[in-house]
Amino acid sequence: MSARAIREEQVFSQALTLASVDVHPLRAAGGVSPSMALGTMPTRPALLISVTDTQGCTGWGEVWANFPPRANLHKAHLVEDIVAPKLEGFSCADPREAEAFLRATLGVYFLHIGQDRVFEHILAGLDTALWDLALRSAGRSFAEHMGIAPAAPSYASSINPGDLEARFQKHCALGQSAFKLKLGFGDEEDVAFVGRAFSMRSPGARLMVDSNQKWTPDQAARMLDRLRPFELLFAEEPIPANTPLATWEALAGASDIPLAAGENIYGQADFLAMANAGVTYLQPDVAKWGGISGALDLAAAAPSTAQIWPHFMGTALGQMAALSVTGALGNGSVCEMDVNINPLRTELCGEILSVEMGATRLTQAPGLVTPPTPALLAKFTEAH
């Protein structure tokens, strides 16, 4: 299905009334933190959110909580104390209705306490949970609802210099053909890292880089020029997301390397402004802004020059939601998938994220995502 022809069929077969909203802060140790100029994750935190209707049906979503280390606990408290009470007894026939209701009733509150971006993360997780609830209640899968094949392609993300060879070999064998490298640790080190990856890539493989907003505009221009020989598919967040649009436009115009951004953009208008400034790859994160509804609405509104490649780094549950967006969009969309060891991705919901021929199968059971395995949910739950 083309990204420009998303079905607008009503998500809920009928209006559903919410009985409860619950939070599930999680933490897993023993994983591998990707090397990021932004910082490291000594453990993997996460926040799941579940919504249950008056018929006892439950849907699941994920609220972005990678940073700071106890962001999952902070956001869990906000949902419990402020958001959940507003939704008890609330009825809606589309997830967007819940977003509109919460913006009208709580938007000023979150602005007042300086948590308006955190509010976006919570709204995003709720949207995904409501999609899951609606589809589960209606007895159909997301793929069935959207009329798409139940599979979506992914790229290998967050490869560290120390395990470059092993990761390349493994993920090439899985059929993935695009690989994103983390930069921002020093110009010479960054160029050498990309050069190593370029020299060992398989035929047809492409590289992308992500400096996590680390570079200044002048440094970004210099580095993109130095990286030109490596035929990069895109450079993600080479400068801070809130840099004036004129600077983004100048950088896009001066470089042969396409630019990518989106994990730190909030609101369809700002995404479209970035696209008009020359950013080619737009990367909405279903756990950070918009959820499923926001990503699909953005795809329907984006100019034909833009590619929608969902961003994601979190649990298996959110990863499945992000892959579902890619599956719905088609049109060359590819979803990000972290290559580093993270039990919340590989264990929490069972073995649902295996990659074969570069693609991952979407759930064919009713719902959007595969719920967490109860025993593993209990194992990873963090007291709050």
ZAVODO-868691 format. One record per residue: y, x, z of N, C-alpha, C in turn; residue in three letters. Coordinates in steps of 0.1 Angstrom, whole numbers, plus 5000, padded with zeros to 4 digits. Layout:
N
YXZYXZYXZALA/...
END
This chain:
384
498850085000500050005000501250095000MET/502250064992503450134991504350125003SER/504950225007505950225018507050125016ALA/507250095003508350005000507949854999ARG/506649835002506149695001505349655013ALA/505849685025505149655037505049505039ILE/503949455042503749315045504549265056ARG/505249155055506049095065505348975072GLU/504048975071503348865077503548865092GLU/503648755099503848745113502648815120GLN/502948895130501948975137501048885145VAL/501648805153500948715162500548585155PHE/499248545157498848425150499448305157SER/499848325170500648225177501348295188GLN/502348225194503148285205502148315217ALA/502348435223501548475234502548485246LEU/502048455258502748465270502248575279THR/503048665283502648785290502548755305LEU/501348795311501148775325501448905333ALA/501249025327501549145334501749265325SER/502549355330502749485323502349595333VAL/501449685329500949785339501149925332ASP/501350025341501550165337500350245341VAL/500050355334498950445336499350585334HIS/500050645344500350785342499150875343PRO/499050965333497851055332498251195332LEU/497251285336497551425335496151495333ARG/496151585324494951665321495251815322ALA/494351885329494452025329493352085320ALA/493452215318492452285310492652285295GLY/493752225290494052225276494752355272GLY/495252355260496052465255497452415251VAL/498452475257499852435253500252505240SER/500752425231501252495219502452585222PRO/502552695215503752775217504952715211SER/505952685219507152615214508352685220MET/509352705212510652755217511252665228ALA/510952535227511452435236510952455250LEU/509652505252509052515264507552495263GLY/506752515274505352495274504952385283THR/503652335281503152235289501952285296MET/502152335309501052395316499852295319PRO/500152165319499152055319499651955308THR/498751865305499151765295499451635303ARG/500751595304501051465310501151355299PRO/500951235304501051125294501350995302ALA/501850895295502050765301501550655292LEU/500550585296500050465288500650345294LEU/500750245286501350115291500450005286ILE/500049905294499149795290499849665293SER/499749575283500249435285499149335284VAL/499149245293498049145294498649005293THR/498048925285498548785283497848695293ASP/498348565293497848465302496348425299THR/495848475288494448445284493548565288GLN/494148665294493348785298493148885288GLY/493748875276493648985266494649095269CYS/494249215266495149335270495349415257THR/496649465256496949555245497449685251GLY/497349795244497649925249498750005240TRP/499650075246500550155239500850285247GLY/501650375241501950505248503450525248GLU/503950575259505350605261505450755261VAL/506350815253506450965252506751015265TRP/506051125269506251185282505851335283ALA/505951405272505551545272506451635281ASN/507751605281508651685289509551595297PHE/510151635308509751755316508351725323PRO/507851815331506451805336506051675342PRO/507051605349506651485356507351365350ARG/507651375337508351265330507451135330ALA/506151155330505251035330505450955343ASN/505651025354505850955367507250885368LEU/508250955363509550895363509650765355HIS/509050765343509050655334508150545339LYS/507050585345506150475351506950395362ALA/507750465370508450395380509550305374HIS/510150345363511150265357510550135351LEU/509350155345508650035339508249935350VAL/507649995361507249905372508449835379GLU/509449915381510549855390511549765382ASP/511749805369512849745361512349655350ILE/511449705342511049645329509949535331VAL/508949575338507749475339508149345345ALA/509049335356509349205361510049115351PRO/510849175341511449095331510549035321LYS/509349095320508449045309507348945315LEU/507248935328506248845333506648705330GLU/505748635323506048495318506748485305GLY/507148605299507848605286506948565275PHE/507348485266506548445254507248495241SER/506448535232506948585219505948565208CYS/506448555196505548545184505648665175ALA/506348765180506548895172506949005182ASP/506349125181506849225191508349255191PRO/508949235179510449265179511249165188ARG/510649045191511348955200511349015214GLU/510349085218510349145231511349255232ALA/511449335221512549435221513949375222GLU/514149275214515449215214515849155228ALA/514849095234515049035247515349145258PHE/514649255257514849365267516149435264LEU/516549455252517849515249518949425254ARG/518849295253519849205257519949205273ALA/518849215279518849195294518949335301THR/518549445295518449565302519249685296LEU/519749655284520449765276521549825284GLY/522449745290523549795297523049875310VAL/522049815316521549885328521150025325TYR/520350045315519850185311520950275307PHE/521950215300523150295296523850335309LEU/524050245319524750275331524050385339HIS/522750395339522050495347521850625339ILE/522350625327522150745318520750765313GLY/520050655311518650665307518450585294GLN/519450575285519250495273518250555264ASP/518050685263516950735255515650715261ARG/515550725274514250685281513950545278VAL/514950455278514750315275514050305261PHE/514550385251513950385238512450415239GLU/512050515247510650555248509850445253HIS/510350375263509650255269509550145259ILE/510550115252510550005242509450045231LEU/509450165227508450215217507050185222ALA/506750235234505350215239505050065240GLY/505949985245505749835246505449775232LEU/506249815222506049765209504549785204ASP/504149915206502749945202501749855209THR/501949845223501049765231501049625226ALA/502149565223502249425218501549405205LEU/501649505196500949505183499449495186TRP/498949585195497549595198497149455205ASP/497949405214497549275220497449165210LEU/498449155201498549055191497349055182ALA/496949175177495849185168494549165175LEU/494449215187493149195195493049045197ARG/494048975201494048835204493648755191SER/494148795180493848725167492548765161ALA/491848865167490548905163490548985150GLY/491549055147491549135134492149275137ARG/491749365129492249505130493549525123SER/494249635126495449665119495249675104PHE/494149745100493849765086493649635079ALA/492949545086492649415080493949335079GLU/494849345089496049265089497049315078HIS/497049445076497949505066497349515052MET/496049485051495349485038495249625032GLY/494849725041494749865037493349915040ILE/493050035034491850105037491950155051ALA/490850155059490850195073490750345074PRO/491650425069491750565070493150615067ALA/493450735073494750795071494650945071ALA/495451015062495451155062496251215073PRO/495951345077496751415087496951555083SER/497951615090498051765088497851835102TYR/497551965101497252045113498552095118ALA/498852065131500152095136500152185149SER/501252255151501352335163500352455164SER/500252525153499352635153500052755159ILE/499352825169499952935176499653065169ASN/500453165170500153295164498853355168PRO/498453345181497253405186495953355180GLY/495953225176494753165170494853125156ASP/495853185149496053145135494853145126LEU/494153255127492953275118491853165121GLU/491553145134490553055138490952905134ALA/492252875136492652735133492652715118ARG/493152805111493152795096491752765091PHE/490852845095489452835090488852705094GLN/489052665106488552535111489152415104LYS/490452415102491052295097491052285082HIS/490952405075490652405061489252335058CYS/488352375067486952315065486952165067ALA/487952115075487951965077488751895066LEU/489151975056489851915045491351895046GLY/491951945057493351935058494052045050GLN/495152015043495752105034497152135037SER/497652095049499052125053498952165067ALA/499752275070499652335083501152365088PHE/501452325101502752345106502752445117LYS/503652545115503752655124504952645133LEU/504852675146505952675155506752805154LYS/508052795152508952915152509952895163LEU/510952995162512052995172511953105183GLY/511053205181510853305191511453435188PHE/512153445177512753565172512653575157GLY/513753615150513653605136512553695130ASP/512453815134511453905128510053855131GLU/509853815144508453755147508153635139GLU/509153545137508953425130508553455115ASP/509253545109509053575095507653635093VAL/507253725103505953785102504853685104ALA/505053595113504053485115503853405102PHE/504953355096504753275084504153355073VAL/504553485072503953575062502453585064GLY/501953605076500553615079499853485074ARG/500353365078499753245074499753225059ALA/500853265052500953255038499853335031PHE/499553455036498653545030497153495031SER/496853405041495553365043495253215039MET/496253155034496153005031495152995019ARG/494452885019493452855009494252794997SER/493552794985494252734973494652594975PRO/495952564972496452434974497052404987GLY/496852484997497352465011498852485011ALA/499552405019500952425021501352445036ARG/502452525038502852545051504152475054LEU/504352435067505652385072505952465084MET/507252465088507652525100508552435108VAL/508452465122509252375131509852475142ASP/511152485142511752565152512352485164SER/511952355165512352275176513752285180ASN/514652275170516152265172516752395177GLN/515952505176516352635183517452705176LYS/517552695162518552775155519952715154TRP/520952805154522252765151522352735135THR/523352665131523452645116523452775108PRO/524152875112524252995105522853065105ASP/522253065117520953125118519853055109GLN/519952925109519052845101519252875086ALA/520452885082520652925068520053055064ALA/520253155073519653285071518153285070ARG/517553215080516153205081515453135070MET/516053025066515552945054515553035042LEU/516553115040516653195029515553305030ASP/515253355041514253455043512853395041ARG/512653265044511353205043511153145029LEU/512053155020511853105007510653144999ARG/510253275000509053324993507753254997PRO/507753185009506553135014506252985010PHE/507152935001506852804994506652695004GLU/507452685014507252585025507452445020LEU/506652355025506752215022507952155029LEU/508252195041509452155048509752245060PHE/510952235064511452305077511852195086ALA/511152175098511452065107512452115118GLU/513452025120514552055130514952195131GLU/515452255120515952385120517252405128PRO/517952285130519152285139518952165148ILE/519752155159519752045168519951905161PRO/519151805165519251675158520551615159ALA/521351645169522751585170523851665164ASN/523451765156524451845148525151745138THR/526451755136527151665127526451655113PRO/526451535108525751515095526251605084LEU/527551635084528051725074527351865074ALA/526951905086526252035087524852025082THR/524151915085522851895079522951885064TRP/523951815059524051805044524351935038GLU/525152025044525452155039524152245039ALA/523452235050522152315050521152265040LEU/521052135038520152085028520552125014ALA/521852125012522352164998522152304995GLY/522152395006522152535004520752595003ALA/519752515007518352565008517452494998SER/516452574993515452514984514352454992ASP/514352485005513252425014513652285019ILE/512952185016513252055021513352045037PRO/514251965042514351955056513651835062LEU/513251845074512551735081513151705095ALA/513151585099513651555112513251405116ALA/513251375129513051235132512551215147GLY/511851315152511351295166512451285176GLU/513651325173514851315181515951235175ASN/515551135166516551045160516150905166ILE/517250835169517050705175517850595167TYR/517050505162517750395155517650405140GLY/517350295133517150295118518450355111GLN/519650315116520850355110520950505110ALA/520650575121520750715122519650785113ASP/518450725112517450785102518050775088PHE/518550665084519050645071520250735068LEU/521050765078522150855077521650995074ALA/520551035081519951165079519451175065MET/518751065060518251065047519351085037ALA/520451015039521651025030522251165030ASN/522051235042522651375043521651475037ALA/520551435031519651525024518451565031GLY/518151495043516851525050515751445042VAL/514751515037513751465028512651395036THR/512151455047511051405054511551345067TYR/511351215069511751145081510451125090LEU/510651155103509451165111509551075124GLN/509550945122509550865134508350885143PRO/508450875156507450895166507150765173ASP/505950705171505750575176505850565192VAL/505750675199505950675213507350705218ALA/508250735208509550775212510650685208LYS/510450625196511450535191510750435182TRP/510950305184510650205174509250145175GLY/508250235180506850185179506450165165GLY/505450075164504950035150506049965142ILE/506649865149507649785142508849875136SER/509349965144510450055139510050135128GLY/508850195128508350275117508250205104ALA/507650085105507450005093508749945088LEU/509649915096510949865092511749975085ASP/511650095091512350215085511750245071LEU/510450235070509850265057510350165046ALA/510550035050510949935041512449955037ALA/513250025046514650045043515050175037ALA/514150275038514450415034514650425019ALA/515450515015515650545001514350604995PRO/514150584982512950634975512850784976SER/513950854978513951004979513351044993THR/513150965002512651005015511150985016ALA/510551075023509151065027509051035042GLN/508150945046507950905060506650975064ILE/506751075073505551145078505651135093TRP/504851045099504951015114504751145122PRO/505651155132505451265142504651215153HIS/503851305159503151275171502551395178PHE/502551395192501851485200501651415213MET/500351375216500151305228498651265229GLY/498351145234496951105236496351045224THR/495051025225494250965213494850825210ALA/495250755220495750625218497050625209LEU/498050695213499250705205498950765191GLY/498050865191497650925178497150825168GLN/496250735173495750635165496850545160MET/497750515168498850425164499750495153ALA/499950625154500750695144499950705131ALA/498650735132497850735120497850595113LEU/497850495121497950355115499150335107SER/500250395111501550385104501350455090VAL/500850575091500550655078499650575069THR/498650515075497650435066498350315060GLY/499350255067500050145061501050185051ALA/501650295052502650345043502150385030LEU/500950465031500450525018501550605012GLY/501650604999502750664992502950814996ASN/501850884999501951025002502251055017GLY/502350955025502550975039501451055046SER/501751145054500651225062501151235076VAL/500151215085500451205100500251335106CYS/501051375116500951495124499751485134GLU/498951585135497951595145497851735151MET/498051745164498051865171496651925170ASP/496552065168495252135168494852185181VAL/495752185191495452255204494552165213ASN/493852225221492852155230493652065240ILE/493351945240494051845248492951735251ASN/492451735264491351625267491851485265PRO/493151465267493751325265493651285250LEU/493551375241493351345227491951335223ARG/491051425229489751435224488751365232THR/489051325245488051265254488451115258GLU/489751095260490150965267489650845261LEU/489650835248489250705241487950725233CYS/487150825237485950855230486250945217GLY/485250965210485351055198485850965186GLU/487150935186487650845175488550925165ILE/488851055168489751115159489151235151LEU/487951215147487351325139487951315125SER/488151435119488851455106487751485096VAL/487651415086486651435075487451425062GLU/487351525053487951525040489451505042MET/490051555053491451555056491951415061GLY/491051325064491451195068490651145081ALA/491251055088490651005100490550855099THR/489450795103489250655101489950575112ARG/490550465108491250375117490250285123LEU/490550225135489650135141489350015132THR/488149965131487849845124487549725133GLN/487649755146487549655156488849585158ALA/488849465164490149395166491049475174PRO/492349485170493349555177493949665168GLY/494849735174495549855167494849985171LEU/494449995183493950125189492650095196VAL/491950205199490750205207491150225222THR/490950125230491350145244490750265251PRO/491350315262490750425269489450385275PRO/488550475276487250455283487550445298THR/487150335304487450315318487250435328PRO/486050495326485750615335486750725333ALA/487050755320487950865317489450825321LEU/489750705319491150655324491250685339LEU/490250655346490250685361490250835363ALA/489550905355489451055358490851115356LYS/491551075346492851145343494051075349PHE/493850965356495050895362495650975373THR/497050985373497751055383498450955392GLU/498250985405498850895415500350905414ALA/500950785416502450775415503050685425HIS/
END
